[in-house]
Amino acid sequence: MHGYWSNQLKSKIPIKHLKGMCFRGLCFDGSGSILAVILVLGSVHCGFSVPLGFEISGYDRGQNWVSENGVFAFGFLDDYLGNDDGFVVGVWYNLGSKAANVPVWTVGGGVRVSENSTFMLSMDGKLVLIDNFNGVVHWSSNTSDLGVQNASLMNNGNLVLKGKNGEVVWESFNSPTDTLLPDQSLHFPQSLRAPSTNSISSYYSFVIRRYGELALVWEDNVTYWSSHFTFPIDAKEVRLEADGVLRLVDVTGATVWSKSSEDFRESSEVLRHVRIDPDGNLRMYYWDADIHLWNVGWQAVENQCNVFASCGLYSICGYNSIGPVCDCLSSDSPDKEVLSPSSSSHGCKKMVDLLNCKMGFSMMVLKNTVLYGLYPPHDFDIMLNQEACKDYCSNSTSCIASTSKNDGSGLCTIKRSSFISGYQGASVSAISFLKVCLAPQAVSTGKANPNVNVSLVSSSSGHSMSYVYSGKNFVVVVALIVLLTMFVFLILELSVFGYVHWRRKVKNQERIPFAKDTQMNPHYSALIRLSFVEVNELMNNFTDQLGPTVFKGLLPNKTSVIAKELSTVVASEREFRMAVSTLGGTHHKNLVRLKGFCFEPKHKILLYEYISNGSLEHWLFNPKQKENSGNWQQKLDIALGIARALAYLHSECQQCIAHGNLKLNNVLLDENLTVKVSDFGLQCLIEKETASSSSSSSSESSPERDIYMFGKMLLQILLGKRDIEDDPHRSVEAINQDQKLQSSSMWDGIERASRIALWCVQEPPFLRPSFKEVVKVLEGTLSVDRPPPNTAFRKVVQSVEDDNTEILVVS
């Protein structure tokens, strides 16, 4: 006997469900109940399978489902990567110690649940992870009614669902998370996603692109490592061989790229896996049975500082005798610490807002350093020498930092985002300039850095005076500050009115720098704070009114914007600015961009980009545009754009942003009919009564309400009706009776959209899909079941005397 299962089966699997399983005997207690089932694990024909009805609870940790060879285990795993915010469910190595038992596949990509959760193989044949307290389904294999008879944990770590004749219906190898095992392959568009050390999804992924290139990417738009093909290849898959070779093969089976572990071909019996770690690096591991540890046989990025954002926000990655270390940009943040692959944050504080500098700003000079912006990670390159690069950033109110390359290229990289990170080292041929507030923040540090030079710049002048920052000139710096302060007060006493008028003009030029920057970057997106006087000037005294609280204006660079007045704001200034900062940090092509804001006791205003083509409601119901009713492809594209925007807000931002007021008027269309969702995330700023009035049930959260409102909106788009009945499931009837349309490829998209719309408006919130699932359904990459029987989406075949016409109806 090679193993046994004793997971209190008397309360988990009825005897009738053991039919077809291989076991050597049963163990009973005094009352005749089954204590344990002794399974035959030596037969490869038998396998270690569990039947329909099998379940395992979070309370059963330690009593796990083990593969036939004993190498892999399945169940609830705690203390995952040092987290204490719940448990993950999945497959991991069963090698004894906690450090050795690393996960190789996790349910839902590592979704964390409480111990009051259950993982089960339901009687209809699907794997489900459910919260017992509120009934929320965290994950499902979506394999209902596919003939599943049992589940098996294979010797290679693959979790499979099998049918009546032993055929594989579903397998975990086709839904990889962060690890690639031998016998497993990765195909386009599959990817590996790094595990997260907190509740926020990781930004790092390992992808195989359409034309075969392998890459490590950050947030889907920054590639910091790739396999570097000079021409497209017809690649088929990337796989890890048992002998320790990571191999990319083409459709003919020929190897087009490979990397070997340092123990290559030592033994094919050695346990191996490839994993993208939380620090964003891809590594190949092999098991050393003698010392009982996982060793790194190969890693993609040799210098960890070359991994994008490896030290997180407001940090610089460097090296010392210990290895990679993170140093904070802010002087009042913690000192250096060893780079932690399991941590995405190193406790560095945000740099002081330059708009709040009381006495101007300074240019911090960082030698042998490259800085880059994280949010968004799009820096702007221009051709300038080192001194001109520094001067450009100093004189541009939109520039936060700049980096001058000393490699002969003459490139100067301008960073307009205040979310800064970077790396430094003796071999780095670059020098960076970072804007920081002048005293006290910029000169109050008690430690001098020999690689840092400080240049003092007046906020009202383009002239600068450079000083090497050291203890000797500290008195000079303080004296200079005192003299400048006395000079300012003297001017105020001599000419108050003249100074105020002059200062207002200077501030307007500093805070609205579009005219200067439009030549370099017409898509200027730095968030600025404006006074009501400045907003009034931009809005031309609010003469062009688009709605009750919406006005159109023009920036100095001829860019149209709109101002939205928030009349019922209850948030404090600090709460308002935090919320606006969060909203301003969103960057998605289907979201309206926030350009600036005004917060004064009587005026709370948000400044947005202007979208030229009006609202979706106007597009759908404009009498002059009746042709919209039949343009199904445009309707499906619009629905997909809305879903992608909401998926980004719900699951791809650092924190979930609920829209809170989703309706046709808040979806705008540009000149190309590209969707632009507006008014998102404002419910936290307005009166609680106003916010709650839009929610019909106190039992559903704001994100769940977003799903419901999207479902109603999708029905409005499909039906071409403004008013949907109280029971939306009965309002979808005869969407199309045109046989020509039914026979075209368009019909599948309409059918999927109708089904997912009905799922979204299910009354129990836990039955509603996530926006990520909605996007996949609308894209056609995920199938969707019919809604529950009581509100079933179904097809009724209506026999007509002349012909048979299939009509889409809902009962």
RAZIQUI-V552435 format. One record per backbone hydrogen bond with DSSP energy under -0.5 kcal/mol. CO is the residue of the C=O (numbers start at 1). NH is the residue of the N-H. E is the energy in kcal/mol with one decimal. If there is no record, write none. Layout:
co: (CO,CO)
nh: (NH,NH)
e: (E,E)
This chain:
co: (5,6,8,9,9,12,14,15,16,18,21,22,25,27,27,29,33,34,36,36,37,37,38,38,39,42,43,47,48,50,51,54,56,57,58,60,62,64,65,67,71,72,73,74,75,77,79,79,80,87,88,89,90,91,91,92,93,95,97,100,102,105,106,107,107,113,115,115,116,116,117,118,119,120,120,121,122,124,126,127,128,128,129,129,130,130,131,136,136,139,143,149,150,151,152,152,153,154,158,158,159,160,161,161,162,162,163,167,167,170,171,172,177,178,180,181,184,186,187,190,192,203,204,205,205,206,207,207,209,211,213,214,215,215,216,216,217,217,218,218,222,222,225,233,234,237,238,239,239,240,241,243,244,245,245,246,247,247,248,248,249,249,250,254,257,259,261,263,267,271,272,273,274,275,275,276,277,281,281,282,283,283,284,284,285,286,287,288,288,293,293,295,295,297,298,300,302,303,304,307,309,312,314,314,315,316,317,318,323,324,325,326,327,330,337,339,340,347,353,354,360,360,361,362,362,363,364,364,365,365,366,366,368,370,372,374,376,377,379,380,382,382,385,386,387,388,389,390,391,392,395,396,400,401,402,403,403,404,410,411,412,412,413,414,414,415,415,418,419,419,420,420,421,422,423,425,427,428,429,430,430,431,432,433,434,436,437,438,440,448,449,451,453,454,454,455,456,457,458,463,465,467,467,468,471,473,474,475,476,477,478,479,480,481,482,483,484,485,486,487,488,489,490,491,495,496,497,498,499,500,501,502,503,504,505,506,507,508,512,513,514,516,517,517,521,528,531,532,533,534,535,536,537,538,539,539,540,543,544,547,549,550,550,551,553,555,559,560,561,562,563,563,564,565,566,568,572,573,574,575,576,577,578,579,580,581,583,588,590,593,593,595,596,597,598,600,603,604,605,606,606,607,607,608,610,611,614,615,616,617,618,622,623,625,626,627,628,630,631,632,633,634,635,636,637,638,639,640,641,642,643,644,645,646,647,647,648,648,649,656,658,659,659,663,664,664,664,666,666,667,668,669,670,674,676,677,679,682,682,685,685,687,688,689,690,691,692,694,697,701,702,703,704,705,706,707,708,709,710,711,712,713,714,715,716,716,722,726,727,728,728,731,732,737,738,739,741,741,744,745,745,746,747,748,749,750,751,752,753,754,755,756,757,759,763,764,765,770,771,772,773,774,775,776,776,776,777,788,789,792,792,794,795,796,796,797,798,798,803,803,805,805,807,807,808,808,809)
nh: (37,8,11,12,13,14,17,18,19,21,23,40,38,35,36,32,29,10,27,38,5,39,24,25,41,44,47,49,153,151,54,121,119,60,61,63,64,66,74,70,94,67,92,65,90,88,81,82,83,113,77,107,75,104,105,73,95,97,101,102,93,91,109,110,111,87,58,117,132,133,58,130,56,122,128,53,125,145,122,141,120,130,138,139,118,132,135,131,138,129,146,52,162,50,154,160,68,157,154,160,172,152,169,170,149,150,166,163,169,161,174,175,193,276,274,184,240,238,190,208,206,219,194,207,217,192,209,215,212,233,209,227,207,217,224,225,205,219,221,222,218,224,216,235,251,249,186,241,247,183,244,265,261,241,247,259,239,249,256,257,236,237,253,250,248,246,264,266,270,287,182,285,180,277,283,195,280,277,283,300,275,285,297,298,273,295,289,292,293,288,295,286,297,262,284,302,304,306,307,310,312,315,329,330,422,327,424,325,320,339,318,337,316,333,326,341,343,334,356,357,359,438,457,364,436,455,366,434,367,453,369,432,425,423,421,377,378,379,381,414,384,412,389,390,391,392,393,394,395,396,397,399,435,415,433,405,413,431,384,405,382,414,403,380,416,400,401,420,374,375,314,315,372,317,370,428,429,430,406,368,369,404,366,402,364,362,442,441,444,450,452,367,365,456,467,363,465,361,461,458,456,454,469,470,474,477,478,479,480,481,482,483,484,485,486,487,488,489,490,491,492,493,494,495,499,500,501,502,503,504,505,506,507,508,509,510,511,512,515,517,518,519,520,521,524,597,535,536,537,538,539,541,540,554,543,544,543,545,552,550,565,546,547,563,561,558,555,610,553,608,551,565,606,567,569,687,576,577,578,579,580,581,582,583,584,585,586,591,677,595,609,528,607,530,605,603,600,566,598,564,608,595,596,562,612,614,669,619,620,621,622,625,626,628,629,630,631,632,635,636,637,638,639,640,641,642,643,644,645,646,647,648,649,650,651,652,652,653,657,658,681,681,682,666,616,617,667,668,678,616,676,613,673,670,668,592,682,685,686,570,571,691,692,693,694,694,695,696,700,705,706,707,708,709,710,711,712,713,714,715,716,717,718,719,720,721,724,728,730,731,732,733,810,739,742,743,744,747,747,748,749,750,751,752,753,754,755,756,757,758,759,760,761,762,765,767,768,774,775,776,777,778,779,780,781,782,780,791,792,794,811,809,797,798,807,799,800,805,800,805,798,807,796,809,734,735,794)
e: (-1.6,-0.9,-1.8,-0.6,-1.9,-0.5,-1.6,-1.8,-1.0,-2.3,-0.6,-0.6,-2.6,-3.8,-1.4,-1.6,-2.2,-0.6,-2.4,-0.6,-1.4,-0.8,-3.7,-1.6,-0.8,-0.5,-1.8,-1.0,-1.5,-2.5,-1.8,-2.9,-2.9,-1.8,-0.9,-2.3,-0.8,-0.6,-2.7,-1.4,-3.9,-3.0,-2.5,-2.4,-2.0,-2.1,-0.6,-1.1,-1.6,-2.6,-3.2,-3.5,-1.7,-3.0,-1.6,-2.7,-0.8,-0.8,-1.5,-2.0,-1.9,-2.6,-1.6,-1.3,-1.3,-2.8,-0.5,-0.8,-1.9,-0.6,-2.4,-2.6,-2.8,-0.7,-2.5,-3.3,-1.8,-1.9,-2.5,-2.1,-2.6,-0.5,-2.1,-1.3,-2.5,-0.6,-2.0,-2.8,-0.8,-2.4,-1.2,-0.8,-2.5,-2.6,-0.8,-2.6,-0.7,-1.7,-2.9,-0.6,-2.5,-2.5,-3.3,-1.3,-3.5,-1.4,-1.6,-2.6,-0.5,-2.9,-1.2,-1.8,-3.4,-2.0,-2.6,-1.9,-0.8,-1.9,-3.1,-1.0,-3.0,-3.1,-2.2,-0.5,-2.5,-2.7,-0.5,-2.1,-2.3,-1.9,-2.8,-2.1,-2.7,-0.5,-1.9,-1.0,-2.1,-0.5,-1.5,-1.1,-2.7,-0.6,-2.6,-1.5,-1.6,-2.5,-2.5,-0.6,-3.1,-0.7,-1.6,-2.6,-2.8,-3.1,-0.7,-2.0,-2.8,-0.5,-3.0,-1.2,-3.0,-1.5,-1.9,-2.3,-3.1,-3.3,-1.8,-2.6,-1.0,-2.1,-0.6,-3.1,-3.0,-0.7,-2.6,-0.7,-2.3,-2.6,-0.5,-2.8,-2.7,-0.5,-3.4,-1.1,-1.7,-2.8,-0.8,-1.3,-1.4,-2.8,-0.5,-2.2,-0.6,-0.9,-3.1,-0.7,-0.8,-2.5,-1.7,-1.6,-1.0,-0.8,-2.6,-0.5,-0.9,-2.9,-2.6,-3.1,-1.9,-2.4,-2.6,-1.4,-2.9,-1.4,-2.3,-0.7,-1.7,-0.6,-1.8,-1.2,-0.5,-2.1,-1.7,-0.7,-2.5,-1.9,-0.5,-2.7,-0.6,-1.6,-0.7,-2.7,-1.9,-2.1,-2.3,-0.5,-0.7,-0.7,-0.5,-3.4,-0.9,-3.1,-2.4,-1.9,-2.5,-2.6,-1.7,-2.2,-2.3,-1.2,-0.6,-0.9,-2.4,-2.8,-3.1,-0.6,-2.8,-2.1,-1.6,-2.4,-2.4,-0.6,-2.0,-2.3,-0.5,-3.1,-1.4,-1.3,-3.0,-0.6,-2.8,-0.5,-2.9,-2.2,-2.8,-1.7,-0.6,-1.6,-2.6,-0.7,-1.0,-3.1,-3.0,-2.3,-3.4,-3.8,-0.7,-0.9,-0.8,-0.6,-2.2,-1.8,-4.0,-0.5,-1.6,-2.9,-2.0,-1.1,-1.2,-0.8,-1.7,-1.0,-0.6,-0.6,-0.8,-2.3,-2.4,-2.7,-2.4,-2.0,-2.3,-2.5,-2.3,-2.2,-2.5,-2.3,-2.0,-2.2,-2.1,-2.0,-2.1,-2.1,-1.8,-2.5,-2.1,-2.5,-2.1,-2.3,-3.2,-2.2,-1.5,-2.0,-2.7,-2.3,-2.1,-2.3,-3.3,-1.6,-0.6,-2.1,-2.0,-0.6,-0.6,-3.4,-1.1,-1.9,-2.3,-3.0,-1.8,-2.2,-2.5,-2.7,-1.0,-1.9,-1.1,-0.6,-0.6,-1.0,-3.0,-0.6,-2.5,-2.5,-1.8,-2.8,-2.0,-2.1,-2.7,-1.5,-3.1,-2.7,-2.2,-0.5,-2.3,-0.7,-0.6,-0.6,-3.0,-2.6,-2.2,-2.5,-2.8,-2.4,-2.0,-2.5,-2.9,-1.0,-1.4,-1.9,-3.0,-0.5,-2.0,-1.4,-2.9,-3.0,-2.3,-0.9,-2.9,-3.0,-2.6,-2.9,-0.6,-3.3,-1.6,-2.4,-0.5,-0.8,-2.5,-1.8,-2.6,-2.4,-1.2,-2.2,-0.6,-1.9,-1.6,-1.1,-1.1,-1.7,-1.8,-2.7,-2.5,-2.5,-2.5,-2.3,-2.2,-2.2,-2.3,-2.5,-2.0,-2.2,-2.5,-2.1,-2.0,-2.5,-2.4,-0.6,-1.6,-1.0,-2.5,-0.6,-0.8,-0.6,-0.6,-1.3,-1.0,-0.7,-1.4,-0.5,-2.9,-3.1,-2.6,-1.3,-2.1,-1.7,-2.9,-2.6,-0.7,-1.9,-0.9,-2.0,-1.1,-2.4,-2.6,-1.4,-0.6,-0.7,-1.5,-0.6,-1.0,-2.2,-2.2,-1.7,-1.8,-2.7,-2.4,-2.1,-2.0,-2.3,-2.9,-1.9,-2.2,-2.3,-2.4,-3.0,-1.8,-0.7,-0.6,-0.9,-1.8,-1.1,-0.5,-0.9,-0.9,-0.8,-2.2,-1.7,-1.4,-0.6,-1.0,-0.7,-0.8,-1.9,-2.6,-2.5,-2.5,-2.4,-2.4,-2.7,-1.8,-1.8,-1.9,-2.0,-1.1,-1.4,-0.6,-2.0,-1.4,-2.0,-2.5,-1.9,-2.3,-2.7,-2.2,-1.0,-2.0,-1.2,-0.6,-1.7,-1.4,-0.7,-1.2,-1.2,-0.6,-0.8,-1.6,-0.7,-0.7,-1.6,-1.3,-0.6,-1.5,-0.6,-1.5,-0.7,-1.3,-0.9,-1.2)
